Amino acid sequence: MPVGPHPLPWPTDPRLDPDLLAHGDARNVVDAYRYWTVEAILADLDSRRRPLHVAVENLEHDLNIGSIVRTANAFNVAGVHIVGRRRWNRRGAMVTDAYLHITHHPELADLQHWARAGGLPVLAVDVVPGAVPIEGHRMPAACVLLFGQEGPGLSPQALAGADSVLSITQHGSTRSINVAAAAAIAMHEWSRAHRAGNDRDPG
């Protein structure tokens, strides 16, 4: 929750923002980062990024992308990749995109080439025939989770070019769950598989 101006005398930590110390910090950050500059927070997160990357096809200006970015920040992923349209709705990100490295790939082939060059398998997540249940599937530590649009899902090209296609097991009547919710589940499954515990205390 927001905090007010810092009591005097102010601490001398160079990571702190004098303006925030003077006027308070209303940002949506964990307590350990209160009063820190954006640059200092980003640098600290960079020192302990997860090797997971998250990619989203942005073909129809999907409003869910902002929510996926926010979740990616919560898991401190190595990077977020927007494929297709450069512009995306940042409202759902709640300014968390300031603490992430976001890369734009004009075409799906650009993302695939980037991933191959880095030795990163691309794991598509969608409810399609032949998809492997994500529960219990051993995802590599360093990989790219690729998500599609709300409604149509991933493009045929994305599914065909993926190293694996995973799905989230469901038990109700709806065909699929919201893509932002699916992305959160997939990131958490990766986190559980690689025992990515709570390391939110700044270094």
VEXGUKE-160023 format. One line per 10 residues: number of its first residue (from 1); their letters; for each residue x, y, z of C-alpha. Coordinates in Angstrom, 3 decimals, padded with zeros to 6 digits. Each point is the difference from the previous one (the first is absolute). Last residue first. Example, Ala and Ser with C-alpha at 12.3 -4.5 7.8 and 13.67 -1.06 7.14 Angstrom:
BEGIN
2 = SA = 013.670:-001.060:007.140 | -001.370:-003.440:000.660
END
This chain:
BEGIN
203 = GPDRDNGARH = 020.477:-007.399:-002.876 | -003.696:000.730:000.135 | -002.229:-002.443:001.873 | -002.395:-001.465:-002.541 | 001.609:-003.409:-000.010 | -003.108:-002.119:000.536 | 000.523:-003.394:-001.579 | 000.663:-001.019:-003.589 | -000.054:-003.723:000.549 | 000.547:-000.748:-003.681
193 = ARSWEHMAIA = -003.164:-001.998:-000.537 | -001.994:002.261:002.308 | 001.041:003.109:-001.927 | -000.831:-001.592:-003.352 | -003.433:-000.975:001.300 | -000.426:003.549:001.317 | 000.830:001.435:-003.407 | -002.523:-002.329:-001.625 | -002.741:000.888:002.466 | 000.570:003.728:-000.471
183 = AAAAVNISRT = 000.008:-000.389:-003.786 | -003.270:-001.905:000.118 | -001.588:002.732:002.103 | 001.121:002.630:-002.520 | -001.300:-002.217:-002.819 | -003.462:-000.298:001.563 | -001.020:-003.627:000.362 | -000.974:-002.348:-002.777 | -002.806:-002.145:-001.348 | -002.399:000.696:002.849
173 = SGHQTISLVS = -001.866:-002.962:001.453 | 002.188:-000.795:002.992 | 002.907:-002.343:000.730 | 003.040:001.744:-001.434 | 003.583:-001.167:-000.565 | 002.317:002.786:-001.112 | 001.519:-000.638:-003.414 | 003.524:-000.324:-001.357 | 001.383:000.076:-003.522 | 003.698:-000.821:-000.305
163 = DAGALAQPSL = 002.881:001.161:-002.214 | -002.283:002.588:-001.547 | 000.099:000.807:-003.715 | -003.262:-001.695:-000.948 | -001.879:001.539:002.919 | 001.257:003.492:-000.759 | -000.740:-000.351:-003.720 | -003.537:-001.227:000.726 | -000.565:003.199:002.016 | -000.417:-000.301:003.747
153 = GPGEQGFLLV = -003.363:000.500:001.642 | -003.026:001.112:-002.016 | -001.912:001.289:003.030 | 002.478:001.966:002.101 | 003.131:000.197:-002.094 | 002.965:-002.299:000.215 | 002.601:-001.014:002.570 | 003.621:-001.124:-000.330 | 002.060:-001.184:002.971 | 003.670:000.380:-000.916
143 = CAAPMRHGEI = 002.671:-002.185:001.582 | 002.862:-000.175:002.462 | -000.891:-002.273:002.912 | -001.385:-002.604:-002.374 | -003.626:-001.022:000.622 | -000.511:-003.424:001.500 | -003.648:-000.818:-000.672 | -001.699:-000.951:003.276 | -002.968:002.266:-000.570 | 000.503:001.635:-003.380
133 = PVAGPVVDVA = -002.220:-002.576:-001.661 | 001.418:-000.784:-003.470 | -001.825:001.503:-002.988 | -001.126:-002.491:-002.631 | -003.256:001.751:-000.781 | 000.099:003.682:000.966 | -000.435:001.914:003.249 | 002.986:002.344:-000.141 | 003.439:000.581:001.524 | 002.903:000.008:-002.457
123 = LVPLGGARAW = 003.371:-000.994:001.413 | 002.889:001.535:-001.955 | 003.372:-001.600:000.719 | 002.802:002.465:000.768 | 003.430:-000.622:-001.525 | 000.646:003.735:-000.277 | 000.179:000.028:-003.789 | -003.062:-002.263:-000.118 | -001.976:002.441:002.152 | 000.941:003.019:-002.118
113 = HQLDALEPHH = -000.862:-001.849:-003.225 | -003.373:-001.025:001.418 | -000.730:003.543:001.170 | 000.849:001.427:-003.421 | -002.022:-002.714:-001.741 | -003.062:001.114:001.971 | 000.266:003.387:-001.654 | 000.541:003.569:001.205 | 001.829:-001.162:003.163 | -000.163:002.534:002.844
103 = TIHLYADTVM = 002.093:-000.470:003.127 | -001.018:000.880:003.552 | 002.562:-000.023:002.799 | -001.926:000.339:003.238 | -000.239:002.435:002.916 | -001.676:002.849:-001.881 | -002.482:-002.541:-001.415 | -001.410:-000.172:003.532 | -001.809:003.307:-000.626 | -003.375:-001.574:000.905
93 = AGRRNWRRRG = 000.397:-002.521:-002.844 | -003.752:000.020:-000.595 | 000.147:003.518:-001.417 | 002.863:-000.730:-002.364 | -002.156:-000.756:-003.039 | 002.364:-001.126:-002.732 | 001.785:001.795:-002.816 | 002.687:-001.865:-001.925 | -002.445:-002.186:-001.872 | 001.362:-003.430:-000.764
83 = VIHVGAVNFA = 001.884:-001.886:002.710 | 000.474:001.594:003.418 | 002.819:-001.614:001.961 | 000.345:000.175:003.770 | 003.386:-000.537:001.614 | 002.064:-001.751:002.647 | -003.016:-000.734:002.165 | -000.403:001.583:003.425 | -002.994:-002.195:000.951 | -002.063:003.020:001.087
73 = NATRVISGIN = 001.272:001.902:-003.039 | -001.305:-002.714:-002.305 | -003.352:000.287:001.779 | -000.192:003.712:-000.802 | 001.014:-000.677:-003.609 | -002.760:-002.586:-000.317 | -002.510:002.525:001.352 | 001.125:002.580:-002.548 | -000.281:-002.553:-002.793 | -003.611:-000.751:000.909
63 = LDHELNEVAV = -001.318:003.029:-001.901 | 000.741:-001.752:-003.300 | 001.012:002.387:-002.784 | -001.181:-002.515:-002.646 | 003.217:-001.648:-001.172 | 002.154:000.396:003.091 | 001.498:-003.481:000.332 | 001.393:-000.247:003.506 | 003.438:-001.115:001.185 | 001.254:-000.809:003.505
53 = HLPRRRSDLD = 003.654:-000.733:000.767 | 001.229:-002.177:002.873 | 003.645:000.153:001.099 | -001.083:001.596:003.304 | 001.522:003.408:000.730 | 002.158:000.435:003.075 | 002.329:002.975:-000.599 | -002.469:001.482:-002.483 | -002.519:000.436:002.816 | 002.512:002.140:001.895
43 = ALIAEVTWYR = 000.766:002.092:-003.069 | -003.689:000.536:-000.730 | -000.664:001.080:003.582 | 002.924:002.433:-000.102 | -001.129:001.484:-003.305 | -003.559:000.448:001.238 | 001.352:001.952:002.976 | -000.486:-001.536:003.443 | -002.411:001.637:002.468 | -001.589:-003.313:000.939
33 = YADVVNRADG = 001.748:-002.941:-001.661 | 000.018:-002.334:003.014 | -003.674:000.764:000.565 | -001.017:-001.673:-003.254 | -000.959:002.324:-002.836 | -003.344:001.387:-001.188 | 001.044:003.648:000.120 | -001.397:002.506:002.495 | 003.371:001.126:001.379 | 000.131:003.119:002.168
23 = HALLDPDLRP = 000.676:003.676:-000.666 | 003.505:000.698:001.303 | 001.445:-003.500:-000.115 | -001.625:-000.507:-003.389 | 001.640:003.165:-001.346 | 003.364:-000.935:001.506 | -000.057:-003.396:-001.767 | 001.887:-002.696:001.903 | 002.658:-002.205:-001.588 | 002.765:002.276:001.329
13 = DTPWPLPHPG = -000.753:-001.156:003.585 | 000.480:003.091:002.186 | -003.041:-000.502:002.219 | -002.116:003.108:000.578 | 000.112:001.763:003.347 | -002.892:000.501:000.008 | -003.076:-002.144:-000.362 | -000.745:-001.367:-003.501 | -002.977:001.617:-001.700 | -003.112:-002.162:-000.122
3 = VPM = -000.365:-003.674:-000.827 | -002.312:-001.626:-002.528 | -001.155:-003.609:000.512
END
